Structure formats: C-alpha cells, structure tokens
Amino acid sequence: MISDRDRSLDVFRGATVALMILVNNPGSWSHLYAPLAHASWHGWTLTDLVFPFFLFAVGNALALTMSLEKTIDARRFWSKWLRRTSIIFCIGLFLNAAPFVAWTPSGSLEVRNLDTLRIMGVLQRIALCWAVAALVIRAGGVRAAWIASIVLLVVYWLACLAFAQGPDPYSLEGFFGTTLDRNILGPAHLYKGEGVPFDPEGLASTLPAIAQVLLGYIAGHWMLTNKTSSSLVTTLIGAAALLTAAGLLLGTSMPINKKLWTSTYVLLTSGLALAVLALLVEIIERRRQISRPLETGWRACEAFGRNALFIFALSGLVPRMLSLIRFEDGSNEDGTLTYINLLSFIHREFFARLADDPRFGSLLYAITTLLAYWAIAAFMQRHNWYIKV
C-alpha cells in the first residue's frame, strides 16, 4: 500500500511531466505567453523550472528504490544500473534521430544524416545524472549525497571561473563547457538553437545537474523516514526557504542560468521544488477536506507520475512522427509548392481561429495535447500498466 507521502512524490513527478508536455507542445513557438518561454539567457521563467523539477523528482524516486537496491548483491546492482542507464540514454538518442527521414526541397523523403545527430538531450542528461547519483547513494547514502552535492556545486562554480574562455565566464562563448563539448562531442553533434554549436544539456553542465538529483534524494529520504513527524511540512518549508534564498543571494555573483545550469540555478530550483513538495504533502494529507476538483487534479498528476518516463518519451516521439504528414499549402513566387505539416495545419485551421490573441490559440493547442497524453496515462493506470526501465 502506497502511503500518502509516497503518493505526494508521484503527484509531484506527474505534475512536472504534465508541465513538460505543456511547454514542449505549443501550437506555435512564435506565439507564447512569457511564463511558457525559456529565459533568453540569465534569469528564469516558469518553464525554466520544469526540467530541474523533474531531476529533483528523479532523486525523490531514488529515495523510494535505493533502500531495496542496497540489499541486492553487487553483480545484480551493476546489471540493473547499466541496463537502466543505457536504456534511458538510448531512448534519448532515438528521439534525437526520429523521425529518421526528412522531406527534401524536391519533395521526396530522405534518410536523415546521422553524422549530425545530437548526442546529448533531456533523457541523456537524466540517464547520466541518475547513474552517478545511484552510485553515490549506494556508496554512502545520505551523508555521501550531501558531500557530493556540495562538492559538485562548488567545483562547478570554480571551474566556470578558472577555465573561462574570455572575460565573461557565463557568456555562451566564455563558458568553459562550450569548448569542452565542441572538443569531445564535436560541433556537428551539438544543439544549434543558439545559432552556434552549444548544448544546454552538455557534459560540463551535467555536473551540477547531478547535485540536483542528489538534493532530490535527500528530500525524498527525509520525507520517507519522517512519516510520523508533525513538523515535516514545516521542515520542508524551512529548507525550501534557505535554498531559495541562497540561490537568489548568490545569484549576484553567479547568474541564475538554466542553459549553463549554474550552481545558483540548482539552489533556487531545488528550493522551489521543496516548497511545492511541502504544499503537496499538506494537500494530500488533508485530501478529505479539500474540494473535489483539487482532488481530481492531483489524481490526474499521479497518473502521469506512475509512467513518467514513458509518457514523456511518447510526447517527444509522436509529434516528430506526425510532422512527416504534410499537405500542399500554396506556392512561392517562383512557382514552387509550399507545404504545411499535419500538426501546424490543425493549429492554424482550428485553434488559432478560436481567439484573437495568437498566444491563447497556441496555449489551447498545448492544453489539448496535454489532455490527450493524460488520457493515455490514465488508461494505463486504470489497467495497472506500469512501464519500468
């Protein structure tokens, strides 16, 4: 039987997945409300909380599983560790390669060139962070997690200063991780969203992300070992306030930056994640005294949380595959045909027409997409289908 506080971890993880799906599937990337767009560089928005919250939730999940992992022999542990790490990382690579073919200007489908395949990504970072965190926890439990978290955040900060490639260590080109990724992974295999080869899920910035998972583990372990404590929520709020304040105060020296995953960003987002967890524990513990819509909401989040990785991967694969379906959509001045893919067509012909503000139409499309994936998650939960890796 899952306790309420175990369930609050599922709800937290599920709510994070739901928000990830919402922000990753707008009707148009050109029409976003400010909170649903990433900060251009320094600073943060609601959207910038999503990925660190998920990594924090990965740490929470480790608190649920590592107590069992410690009882198995080394051979079984390493087998499970290698299998899980490899599967999650390879799913990320699979999504980067999907849909494997692309339309050419001449109108034919051509196999994508894997010479430019991006190596890193969201799932790849999750795999690496989980892998290192699991080793730290198995080796020394909570104490090792505390020490490793502090060391990783401090060492990363010092590395940013010591190996800066210019006067500003927190600029795109000045950040030492940019050079590291180009030398190790190769410019062709990096993200190009900033206009140059730079990966926001690169190797160097994965170090503080590991600390985020470890902090999530510490919080989850504290929750699970203090189930009867009446001061648990107060303790969580106090820790949340300390971490958030530390992130904001130290942010004057090391900017809060998601794309560099700065140490201050880890402190801030871990603090905010703790605050949300404390709120969820309070709500779920008192669920008989709250309104039915609120109870329905956290149960919907729980459905996402039970199959978090599967639903997230599915939400990344489906749009890539559907993008291959396209229609003729007029012609250019030179007479060449133009095309529109299925999802863009649906957004333009239906959702964009529902509101004068294009941002609202884009949001309605994202909400509808989210509801579709919730239906899948709820169906799986109703039939006790839980996909584990």
C-alpha positions, 0 to 999 in steps of 0.5 A: 500500500502506497502511503500518502507521502509516497503518493505526494512524490508521484503527484509531484513527478506527474505534475512536472511531466504534465508541465513538460508536455505543456511547454514542449507542445505549443501550437506555435513557438512564435506565439507564447505567453512569457511564463511558457518561454525559456529565459533568453539567457540569465534569469528564469521563467516558469518553464525554466523550472520544469526540467530541474523539477523533474531531476529533483523528482528523479532523486525523490524516486531514488529515495523510494528504490535505493533502500531495496537496491542496497540489499541486492548483491553487487553483480545484480546492482551493476546489471540493473544500473547499466541496463537502466542507464543505457536504456534511458540514454538510448531512448534519448538518442532515438528521439534525437534521430526520429523521425529518421527521414526528412522531406527534401526541397524536391519533395521526396523523403530522405534518410536523415544524416546521422553524422549530425545527430545530437548526442546529448538531450533531456533523457541523456542528461537524466540517464547520466545524472541518475547513474552517478547519483545511484552510485553515490547513494549506494556508496554512502547514502545520505551523508555521501549525497550531501558531500557530493552535492556540495562538492559538485556545486562548488567545483562547478562554480570554480571551474566556470571561473578558472577555465573561462574562455574570455572575460565573461565566464557565463557568456555562451562563448566564455563558458568553459563547457562550450569548448569542452563539448565542441572538443569531445562531442564535436560541433556537428553533434551539438544543439544549434538553437543558439545559432552556434554549436552549444548544448544546454544539456552538455557534459560540463553542465551535467555536473551540477545537474547531478547535485540536483538529483542528489538534493532530490534524494535527500528530500525524498529520504527525509520525507520517507523516514519522517512519516510520523513527524508533525513538523515535516511540512514545516521542515520542508518549508524551512529548507525550501526557504534557505535554498531559495534564498541562497540561490537568489543571494548568490545569484549576484555573483553567479547568474541564475542560468538554466542553459549553463545550469549554474550552481545558483540555478540548482539552489533556487530550483531545488528550493522551489521544488521543496516548497511545492513538495511541502504544499503537496504533502499538506494537500494530500494529507488533508485530501478529505477536506479539500474540494473535489476538483483539487482532488481530481487534479492531483489524481490526474498528476499521479497518473502521469507520475506512475509512467513518467518516463514513458509518457514523456518519451511518447510526447517527444516521439509522436509529434516528430512522427506526425510532422512527416504528414504534410499537405500542399499549402500554396506556392512561392513566387517562383512557382514552387509548392509550399507545404504545411505539416499535419500538426501546424495545419490543425493549429492554424485551421482550428485553434488559432481561429478560436481567439484573437490573441495568437498566444491563447490559440497556441496555449489551447493547442498545448492544453489539448495535447496535454489532455490527450497524453493524460488520457493515455496515462490514465488508461494505463493506470486504470489497467495497472500498466506500469512501464519500468526501465 
